[in-house]
Amino acid sequence: MADMSTFAVTNPNTGVVEETFPSLGKDEIPALIDRAHEAHLTWRETSVDERAAILRTFADIVDSRAEELADIIGHEMGKPKPQGVAETKKVAATARWFADNAKVHLEPTELPDAPVASRTYVRHDPLGVLLGIMPWNFPYNQIARFALPNIMVGNTILMKQASICPRSSRTFQEMLEEAGLPGGVYTNIYLNSSDAEEVLKDPRVKGFSLTGSEAAGASVAGIAAKYLKRSVLELGGNDPAVVLDTDDVGALARKLVGIRTSNAGQVCTSPKRMIVVDELYDDFVAAAEEAVDGVRVGDYDAPDTDMGPLSSEDARDEVVARIEKAVEEGTAVLRTGGRVLDRPGFFMSPALLTDIDPESDLGREELFGPAVMVYRAADEEDALRLANQTEYGLMSSVWTRDEDRGRRFAERVEAGMCLVNAHQESGPEYPFGGIDRSGYGRENERWALGQFTNERLVRVHPHSAS
């Protein structure tokens, strides 16, 4: 991981640095762990009903501040305002779901068939202090998906948000504490990336969850392995969206282009490889090109913006450079877009690429930006082969009028999640996570509640001295 993290709001709509925040000194870390540990000793004894009441109040606060919260991340990472408001709604929904449903999943699990003992059961107890390392692309929701279920479990959180999102990460803590969360249960920290080991080596810190790049995940997982800490990793994706049949190829192309260019393509689960069967391919590409050219690129708060800037100058320039290199090498054909826009800020035109070599850089590695990449498949089996020709395994989708055909196909795709006739969906009601280079562990629903618990076995036998 990088040695230092500069925490600053650099407005990607303008390129102007608006605010900077001092990072945490290494000597300050032990006191923060002390505070989180002390908070855990009290918080773990707080009833689940009391925890739930705080989360419900938090949800109400988030809803009441949705416009303001969307403006904060619009200035931090450029998300178009309607998408920012939608993100806050998901955070509130996540808080309410865990407030309403955690209790039943945290009740002790009785094992009545275990022989001999009078009673055998498993408690789902909190572990203690956890470290969160979260990315900038969904500044609120990524935090919520990790922190809120673990707050319900009784764990306490030290949260390192991405260095470009210091204002939203601070605001998240302020809203939780306004809702009644005791101090120390959730602490936003401006932690230098190089100091992750200083946190994880403390025996009171029991694990971490990281969403981000493979390099960051591998680095922190190596530290966690050294100290035997539990971990959850949600890393990149090269997610396939397979089109088998449709009653309106133009409409489906427009829909998938809209999904791919939302958040400027900076989504782990974005449909990065659109795999279209031969008989639909030409019509799909023609409609996709028209749709890509029709995407309105503009400031995050402009009323007609479909796609805002990329999160940083480096992020934008990397996407453009990789597209240019693929074209130069002959491993992809650029149909339209893919250029830096001549205006302030970190804007580019969305791209459409075809004829991509599956073994090339663009074919094998995640492209975290607004590039629609379409592959031709001979038939359904060839489409499945292409879908599974990846070392990632996060989200996938299949599109067909025949739901049963779609379900059978989905069950053969090698990924943590496969959707039929939908893509880039997530919610607290169903699990989220990947396999292989996309990471391990699950967020959301009951799976989120079990990632950082002590599954404590208790067996009670009648007393017998003989």
Order of alpha helices (4+ residues) and beta strands (2+ residues): beta-beta-alpha-alpha-alpha-alpha-beta-beta-beta-alpha-beta-alpha-beta-alpha-beta-alpha-beta-beta-alpha-beta-alpha-alpha-beta-beta-alpha-beta-alpha-beta-alpha-beta-beta-alpha-beta
